[in-house]
């Protein structure tokens, strides 16, 4: 099956396999080569590679086992990462919070550099990685942290946390933040179940104390 994205797809897939190295052998869903993919799987894989992510890293190789679901999920993920009303610094911070909550090392390794690039302070990320409520958060970061952690811990959000998040993000932003948290819960569940390893030289989450 040849498409206009074929060369880009092959290059991205090859880079992903090389980056995984020996660690990929321990993963429960072996990396699919183009030749192993069904037409439906390849169509979704090419759509992912042709989009802003340019890669089949993370949960996508696993999700390809259910290609129709993979297509819908990757579209949701693309919207939440690249088109959310939540500013990138806060978006990436919420993803790191989710990664820490699930001990999802791959997710942390992928999004820590993005959070730094978006302007999150390294000290805030270090406290989060250590399992502490970060000191020195900006007011908008504290609003996101309190909202996300309260929702995940209690399955509810109280009035103070809701009001703070709404003041920072607006109603659309609150909805986008809820969706982001749920989506990256699913990503973390997938990564941990599939035992997807982070690259050897990537930032790692320390063990919980």
Buried (B, 14 or more C-beta within 10 A) or exposed (E): EEEEBBEBBBEBBEBBBEBBEEBBEEBEBEBBEBEEBEEBBBBBBBBBBBBEBBBBBBBBBBBBEBBEEBBEBBBBBBBBBEEBBBBBBBBBBBBBBBBBBBBBBBBBBBBBEBBBEBEBBEEBBEBBBEEEEBEEBBEBBBBBBBBBBBBBEEEEBEEEBBEBBBEBBEEEBBBBBBBBBBBBBBBBEBBBEBEBBBBEEBBBBEEEE
